[in-house]
Amino acid sequence: MPGQTPDSRVERAERGEGGGTARDALHGLHVLPGQTGQAPDSRVERAEREVCIERLQRLASAVGQIAYGVHEHFGVGLLEKVYENALAHRLEKAGFQVERQKPLAVFDIDGFCAGEYFCDLIVNGELIVELKAVRTLAPEHLAQTLNYLKITSLPVGLLVNFGSYKFERRTVVSR
């Protein structure tokens, strides 16, 4: 909408106002080109990274709201795969690009592939979404999400637990 800032469009889309989806409002999100996962060197790079992180946090918020709807509809007690399928379906229906069970290779210092993990969801090619169906989130779940961020060099992830009666989600930022 002309004359509106991206922030106001995102906020309106997240509230379900003003036509369009949260995906439409967030179409400009991207990971900084050449991001290596290392600390930025200059003030400009740090400022650009912070802007990128803020945008990704808004994306994580929009995805989290959709995940909350899945939690409300299905409740607790189902397998993680059921929640994953439902969330991916709703995200795609909302216009997001979703990759499921994306393989993430882990390399040793000499380039040897030491193993492979599978990330539950990657939204728009820039947000890791790790799903759980457990009684409560544990430090190991946070560590797993942080490792996925390190492996992919993405700065922001979302950790969601469908197994608790109280909906749990954490936005995880790799510094």
N, C-alpha and C positions, 0 to 999 in steps of 0.2 A: 504494500500500500504506500503510495507516494507520501513523503513527508513524515513517515514514521521511522523511528530508529529501529535497528534490529532487535534491541532489548525489548521495546514495547511490543513488537510483533511476537517475540518468543513468549513473553508473559501472557499476552492475550491468547495465543495458541494453547499454552499450557492450561489456561482456565477454560478452554473450549469456546472462546468468543471470537467473533470476527471472521468466521470462515477460514478454510485452510486447516492444515494440521500443524502440529509442532514441528514435524519434518520440514514443511514448507518454510517455516520461520527460521529454521536452523540450517538451511541449505548451504550457507557459506562456511560451514565448519571445515577445518582441515588441520592436519598435523604439520608443523613447520617443516619446510623442505630441508633435507639433509640432516634432520635431527638424529643424533647418534646416541642419545641416552646419557651423554656426558654433560657436565655443568656448562651453561653458556659462558662465553668469555667476556662479552661486552655488555654494557648497559642496554644497548639496543636489543641485543639477542635476549637478554633477561626480560625486557619489557614485552617483546614479541611472544616469548614463551608464556608469560603471565596472561596475556590476552588470549592466547590459544587455550590455556588451561581454564580460564573463565568460560569460554565458549563450550568447551568439552564438559564442564561441570553443569552447564545448562542442558546439554544433551543428556547427560547422566540423569538429571532431574526429570526430564521428559520421559526417558526410558523407565525410570523408577516409578513414575506415576502409572504407566501402563502395567508394570509388574505388580503394583498394588492392586489394580483391577483384577488381574489374574488371581492373586491371593484371595481377594474377597469372593470371587466366583467359586473357586475350587476348594478353599479352606486348606486344612493341613491333612497329612496322612498319605498323600500320593507319592509316587516315585518322581525323582528329579526330572527324568526324561519327559514326563507328562507336562510339568511346568515349563520345561524348555520348549517343547512343541507349541504349547499354548502361547507363550510369550513371543516366540519367533513369529507365529501366525499373526498375532495382534500387531506386532511391530511392522511386519510387511504390509498388513492391511492399512496401517497408518502412513505408509509411504517410505518407511526406512529400508535401507539395504541391510540384509542380515546374512551373515555367514555362520553356519552351524558346525560345531565340532572341527574347527580349523586346526590342522596339525601345526605344532610349533616345535621346531628342532632346537636342541640344545647342543652347542658346540664347545669343545675344549679349546684351549689356547692355540693349538696347532691346526685347528679346523676339523678335527675328528668329531663326528656326530655321536655324542655320548648318549643320546636318547631323544624321545619325542613325547610331548604332552599334547593334549587336545583341549583347546579353549572352548567353553560352551558356546558363546556367541561373540561375534564382533559386529558392531553396529556401525554402518556407514564407513567401514574400513578404518575407524579411528577410535572406537570405544570398546574396550574389553568388558564383557559382562560374564561374570562367574556366578553360577547358580548353585545353591545348596538346598537340601531338604532335610535339615537336622534340627534337633531341639533348640540349639543356640549356636551362634557363630563362635568359633574358637580362633586363637591366634594363628593356627596352622592355615586356616582359610584365608586370612589376611595375607600371610606369607606367600601362599600359592598365587593370589592375585598380584601381589607385588612382583613375584618372579615372572609372571606372564607379561607384565608391563616392561620389565627389564629385557626379556627375550625379544619382544616386539619393538622396543624403543618408543612405545606409546606412553604418553604422560598420565593418562587418566583411565581408571577402570571403575566398574560398579560391581559390588559384591551384594548379592540378594539371597536371602534365606526364606524359603517358602514353608519350612517345617515347624516354625514356631507360631503359636496362636497370635502373638504380636508380630506384625510384619517388621522384618529387619532388612535394612539396606544401608550400605556404607559406600560413599564415594571415596575412592583410593587414588591419591596423587603421588606419583613417583617424582622425587626431587632430584 
